[in-house]
Amino acid sequence: MTILNTPLPQLALALRSGKITITQIIEASLASYTASEHQLNAYKTWAGTNALEVAQHLDSLIKQGYDFGPLMGIPISVKDMFAVPNLPTFAGSALDLGSAWQQPGKLIQALLHQAAIITGKTHTVEFALGGLGVNNHWGTPQNPWSKDQARVPGGSSAGAGVSLCQGSALLALGTDTAGSVRIPAAMTGTVGLKTTVGRWPTDQIVPLSTSLDTPGVLAKNVTDLAYGYAAIESQLSGQEVKIPSLASCKGLRIGLVENFFWEGANNAVTQEVRRAASQLEAAGAELISLQVPMCDEVFACFQAGGLSVAELAAFLTNNLPTSYAKLDPVVRTRLEDGAAISVSEYLQRKDLLAQASLVAAQTFEQVDVWLHPTLPITAPSMAEIEQLEDYRRLNMIALRNPSIANLMGLCALSLPVGVDEQGLPIAMQLTAGAQQEVKLLALAQVIEQQLGYFSDLTN
């Protein structure tokens, strides 16, 4: 097993026992970047130039007995919405947002305090407003799974999943307002966690929606994801957080959601997700047919702009008024469609989402998690979205399923379960109640063990 394919808990043990060095990890990361970045375009800003020097310094500290935390020496990519020291923030726009956006917030500090190595800032859809990963300013990252033609990577954390497949990063930090961690995870065959609003701080993250923004993490598998989440959460909370290890799926109550999430799903998606559910049932989990109320109502609200479009428009007007003239057309049309709403309409939308959140919370009295397709489709080709109307249609299809967890105030995780006839990843989503990340990760780990690890592209 190569360094880049070693599960993070094992990698951390090997590092501390002297079997490998941080320098070796970073050399492998740099080699992967050099070999493929010209094709994949995962990063807006690469920070690997000084990484080897940092790695060598950290190796000397380890030999002296220093240990700064579980993420010490782990290469982590960061979405270009986070302020990171000495790295410019563009938030996917044409503009460098200035030195104020190089002062790290609490979440980036949680990485730096553990001596994690930030490999760079990955591409994002402009101001995170889009689900396919397209960026006409800086180029759209290439989906590594596409063998025939260029395909979208999923967005808005467009470069996050690509950086994991590339091997330049072993964890990727993203944001999720309507699916922006789980969509790229689903389209790149990786795993992504959307945290509950308020679980992790959002200071010094360029906002899309102050009401709905949540930081999240992507990894190559649930084991790595759980390791990364626990490390970050422990640093933020000041208390050690552990993800329990479950022996089996027996007793797990899985709510197989039968409404909304299957509409328009292609045959391969339906087949693979239902196959996975049946496999879990055969392993002892209880499958409970579930109807989730109000999905259609809240998604109609989202299609009309929801809260995020108006809140982004307010942020740009108040903080970056000159950005409007340079907006990517696919972002501008979405803003124009949904930004101009009355205070009364805005408050009505907030009330609707609050009501839906209460109704959704009640479903977890019957089940531990919901299960349904993360996306009804696999990654579209760039050719399929050349026309603006086609982009808008497929963008909304990509956002449809994952947005519900955001709109209903829940936490959710996407993990791959198979491929379609073109060899493109298919994923299912597990959704848990608000602030139930530890439970969700524990269940996802045993589910992944039962289904088997999904193969990746990293050598």
Disulfide bonds with the S-S distance in Angstrom:
none
